[in-house]
Amino acid sequence: MQILAAKYLIPVASDPMTNGAIVIDDSRIIDIGTRQKITSTYPDVSVDDHGEAAILPGFVNCHSHLEVTALRGALDTVENNFSEWLLKLTAMRASMSPEDVEVSAMAGVAEGLRAGITCFGDIGRFGRAGSEAMRKAGVRGVLFQETEFSADARSADVDLEKLLEKYYLLKQDASGLVEIGISPHSPYTVSGRLLEKLGRIAVDEFVKLSIHTAESRDEEELLQKGTGFFRSIYEKYSVEWTSPLMSSVEYLYKTGVLRSRPQLVHCVTVSDDDLGMIAESGSTVAHCPKSNAKLGHGSAPFEKMLDHGISVGFGSDSVVSNNNCDLIEEARFGALTARGRSGSARFLSAAEIIETVTLGGAKTLGLDDRIGSLEKGKQADLAVVSLTGISQQPISDVLSAILFSSSGRDVIATYIAGKAVFSNGELSTLDENELISRLQKIAESL
């Protein structure tokens, strides 16, 4: 048993607390309250006091691509458009060896742990790399096995067989902290026949599903009009794909995918009608504001999603389209772009944003019964943010200080299931120096 204390405690499920403490027994939270109350109730338990800091639920990165961490910055010179960026990424990713992919994924996890991220919703294209990285690091998460390019309806049965083979192999390796789901890449790279099949499997077998949705104008042009860049690519390679002449969200409703209550990633170009369908279906959204901005997609209607009652979490996406895995920075950018977006209905509060980066992310992964808030019975997944910096002073409101004046570099400890995986400036489960050296060698070879 252990007690963690700090000047501020941010339960998320209730108001912030000054001079708070939390009691952990094995992997679970068994009590929470003021330091005075906790120490008097548990007089024989030692106290680990983090001082001028805030203890929060661990940050949940609900959408990432850990496998391509080694490609950070490699595509920053692509300036023409998203289509060119996507083609170059596909080519570079194909040139990575299995060992490159494994190192890349572990490096991504290490970066996240340093920034207080205790859970990932990761998209895996290359089999075990992401789940193995999370397992070795002792991090919590859901690994979504992604489809290969499967837009042609004629190959739907074969494409399904390939995906399920990988999925069931990963299920055999799943640990207590890492679950396995599936990810049809997007409405425009997966055929309608395959979407229907995957939607039924997700519902019948209770499989978690994540899909990139309404990410770009190119996608919506193809789905709604049947024209544009992706149409030219399909014609070039004789891919049989019929545009449904409706929005991406409508298409996922039509094919039955929304029945599985999937995690929809991006949702930049969604309409009010789309938001209504998302809310009614109980689907959730992974919001990746920095990636959306960097790739020129625009800004998703974040506050409208929350006002529709949709559960929203933050995702870093890949560091190829973001450059870092820092969810405090992601949350701040999300708050500012939401406030500055043309047509924004209202200002989002710091409390709403902090909830999104913790409990909201947990909800998008179906893990909110275990993580996302500091409550009795939940897993002890925590982030400790130092508030001693001059750039954070004075602290008028602790939530605003964390959101608007802090970053992942201010995290001084990260706990998962009650264990300190990052503290005193060091990771306990991964060799950071070795990972850096190997990343540099991968960059040179690429």
N, C-alpha and C positions, 0 to 999 in steps of 0.2 A: 504493500500500500504506500502511496505517496501523495503529498499535497503540493500543488503548484500555486504560487501567489504572485500578484503583481498589483501595481497601482490601479490598473483598470482591468475589468473583466467584461467581455462583450459576448453575452450568451446568444444573441441574435433572436432567440425565442422570447426574450424579455429585455427590458431596458438595460443599458450599460450600468455597471456597478463600480463604485470606487472602493479601492482596497478590498478586492475580492479574492477568493481562493476556490480551488476545485480539488476534490478528492478522487484519486484514481486507484482502483483495485484491479490488478491484472490489466485487462484491456479496456475496462469500462469506467465511466464516470459514475460514482456512487453518491456524491453529494456536491453541492455548490452553494456558495453564500459569501457573506463578509468574512474577512480573515479572522476577525475576533470570534465569530460564531463557529467557524470551522475548526480553529485551533483549540477552542474550549471543548468542542465535541470529540475531537480526536487528539488528546494531549500527548499521546505516545508516538505520534507519526511525525517524522521530520518534515520540515517545510523547505521547499526549493523556491526561494524568493527571487523573482526576476526584476524587482525594483521598478524603476520608471519605464514601464512597458505596458503593453496591452496583450492579454491572452484572448484569442479568438478561436472559433472553429477553424480547422484547416481549410485553406482555399481549395476549391474544386475546379480544376481545369477540365471542363466538360467536353471540349473538342480539341484534339491535338493530332499531330502526325509525327510521332517521335522518331520514326524510321528515317526521316530525311533531315535530322538535326545537323548532320555533317555538310549539308548543302547551304548552311546559313550564309547569306550574302552573295551566293554564287549567281543568282539571277537578278541582282540589283541593277545591272546594266541594261536589262530588257526594258525599253521605254515605249514601245509602240502600243501594245494592247495586251489584254488578258489572254487572248487566244495564243499569241506568240509565247507568252510566259508559260502557259500550260503545256504547249508542245515541247518547249525546251526542258521543263521540269520532268516530263515523261521520259525524255531521252536520257537525261542525267541520272534519273533514278534507276533506269534499266542498266546503267553501267556500273552500279554499285554491287560489290560482291556480298554474299551472305554475311561474312565477317564484318564488312563495312556497315551493313544495316544493323547488326547487333550492337556494335560499338556506338553507332549513331543514336539508337534508342536509349541505351544506358546513359549516354551523355545528356540526353534530353530530360530523363528522369532526375539525374543529379542536379541539373540546373533548376528544375522545379522544386526539389526538396530544399534547396538553399533559399528559395523565395516563399517558403511556407505552403507550398502545394502538397497536399496529402492524398489527393485522388485525381486520376486522369480518366477521361473518356477518350480512348485512343483509337484511331483508325489504323488497322494493320493490313497492309497489302502482302507482305512477305512472311506470312506464317507466324512463327513463334517469337520473333524478335521483340515485339512490344510487350507481350505478356511475360516473356522470360526476363526482360529488363525490369518490369515492375515487380516480379517475384523476387529477383535477386536483391533489389533495393528495399524490399519490404514495404512497398507503397500500395495503396488501395487503388482499384480501378476496374473499368470495364473495357475489354479489348474487343472492338468490333471488326470482325473479319470482313474485309472489303471484297466486292466482286472485281474481277478483271473487266476490261472493256467488253460489254455484252449487250450492245444496242440492237443487234440483229435478232429479230424474233425467231428466225429459223434455227438458231442455236440455243434457244431457251432451255431445253431439257439438258443439253450437255453443260451449259453454263451453270445450271442449278446443281448438277452433280459435282462439278468441280468445287463450287463454293461450299457445299455441305460436307464434302470430304475434308476440306481444310477446317471447317467449323467443328466437326466432331473430333478431329485430332486435337484441336486446341482444348476442347472440353475435357479431354482426358488429362491434360496437363494443368488444368485450372487449379489454383491454390485457394486457400480460404479467403484471401484478400482480393483476388482477381477473378472477375466473372467474364464470360465470353458471350458476345452478341454477334449480329451480322450487320453489314452495311452495303446495301445496294448503292453504288457510288452516287448516282443522281438520276433524276427523271429523264435526262437526255442521253445517258450512257448505258442505260439498262432498258431492255425492251419491255413493252407493256405486259407481254406474256410472263416474263420473268418476275416483274413487280407483283403481278397477281399471285404467282406461286409463293414468292417470299412473304407477301402479306399474310397469306393463309397459314404458312408455317409459323410465322411469328405469333399469330393469334392462337393457333392450336397447341403449340409447344411452349408458349410463354417465353419466347425468345426476344431479348431486347434488340431493337432495331434503330439505326441512325442513318440518315440520308441527307446529303447536301441538297438544298432546296431553295429555289428562287434566289440564286446567288448573283446572277449577272443579267445584264440586258440582252446579251447573246443568247442566254438560256431562254429567257422569256420570248424573244423573237422567234426562236425555233419552235417552242411549245405552242405559242398563240397564233403564229403566222406561217410556220413551216419554212421560213427563209433564214438567210444570214450565214455566218461563218460555219456553224456546225453542220448546216445542210450541205454546204460545199464540200466539207470533209467526208460526209457520208456518201455523197455522190461520187467523189474521187475514188473511194474504196468499195463501192458497190454495196454499201450497208443498207439493208432493208429496214427502214424506220419510218413510220407514219406519224406525222404531227397530229396531236389530238385537238389542236385549235382551241386550247383553253390554258389557264394558268397552271403552273407547276403544282400548286396546292390542290386545285380542282382535279388535276390528273391523278394525284395520289389518293384523292377521295374516290375517284372513279375506279381505280385499280384495286381498291380495298386496303391500301397500305395504311391509311389513317386509322383503320379499325384496330391496328396493333398499338396505337398511341405512341408513335415513334418520336425520337428526338430529331427535329428538323434543324439542320445546320444552316445558318446565315439568314434566310428569309428577308433579304434586302428589298426585293421588288414586290412584296406582298401588298394586296389591296385590303380594304376593310372587309370585304366579303371573304377573302382568304383567312384573315384573322378570326372571323366568326367560325369558319370551318375548323381551324386549328383548335380554338377554344372548345367548341362543341365536342370534338373528338377526344379531348383530353391529351392531345399531343403537346410536346414541349419544344422549346427553342434553345439552341446553342448560339449565342450572340458573339460574333467575332469582329468587333468594330475596327480594330487596328488593321487586320488583314483586309477587311472590306475596303477601307480607305486607301491602303497602299496599292491595291490592285485596281483602284478606280471604280469600284462598284457602287459607291454611295454609302448611305447610312440607313440602317434598318429602323423602322418605327418603334423604337424600344419602349417608350412610355405607353404607346398604344397597346403593345403586347401585354404589359402589366395591367393596364386598365381593362383589358378583355379577360383578365383572370388567368392568363397563360403563364405557366412556370417557365422562367428564363434563367439561364446560367451563362457565365462568360467562358469563352474558349480562346486560347491563344492562336489556334490553328497551327500551321507549321512555322518554324522560325525562318523558312524561306520566304514566307509572305508577311512576316511580322518582325523577325530579327531577334526577339527575345521571348522568354517564357516567364513573364512577370505579371501576375494577375492583379496586383495593386495598380500597376501602370495601365493595364487593360481596363480595369474598372474605372479609373479616372478618365481615360480617353472616352470610354463609353458614356460616362456622365456628361462630359463636356460636349461631345458630338450630339448627344440627345438634346441637350439644351440649345445647341446652335443649329439643329436641323430645321430647314424650311418647313413650316407647317407643324412644328412641334406643339403639342397640346398644352404642355406644362413642364415645369422644372421637376426633375427627379431628385429626391432628397438623398442625403448621404446614407441614411438608414436603409432606404430601398436598395441602394447600390451595394452596400455591405451585405445585405441579405442575399442579393443576387449572386455575389461571388462566393457565397458559402452555402446556405440552405437552398437557394435557387438552383445552383449547379447540381447539388445532391438530388433534387427532385427530377431534373432532366435525365439522370442516370438511374432513377428508381431506387436510390439509396438513402432517401431522407428519413427512413425509419431507423437508420443506423448512424448517420453522420449529418453534418450541416449546421448543427446548433449544439450548444453546451447544455445538456439536460441529463438528469438522472437516467441511467440505463443505456445511454448512447455510448458509442465507441469514443475513446479518448484520442481523437484526431485533432491536433491543435497547432496553431501558429502563434508564436510570440513575437510581437513587433516592438522594437525599442523605440522610445519616444524621447530620447535624450539629446537629439541633434538640435543645433541652433536654428536650422531651417524649419523645425517643427514647433518652435516656441513663439509666443506662449500658446498653450493649449486651451482654447475657449470651449471647444466641443471635441471630444475624443474621436468620434466617428469621422468628423471632417478632417481632423489631424491625420488620421490613417489614410483616408481617401485622397485628400488634396495636397498633403505635405509629406507623404512617405512613399517608399517604393519597396520592392522585394529585397533590396540591399539592407533594409532596416530590420529584416527578420533575423532574430538571434537564436531561435530554436524552433524545431519542427518535430512534433510527436505523432506517431501513427500507432493506433491500438495500444497506447500507453507507453510506447518505447521512443526514446529520443533518437531519431535518425539523423538529425542535424543539431549540433550544439557546440559552443566554444569555437566556432569558425570551421568545424570539420564535419564531414559526413561519416557516419559510422558503418555504412553498408557498402559503399562504393569507393574505389580509389580514384579520386578526382585528377590527380597529376597524371596517372597512366591514361585516363580517358582523354585528357587534353593532348597528350603526346600522340595518341593514336588518331585523334581527329585531324591533327595537322598533317599526318602522313596520308590520310584519306584525301584531304584537300589537294595535296601535291599530286597524288595519282590521278585525280579527276581533272 
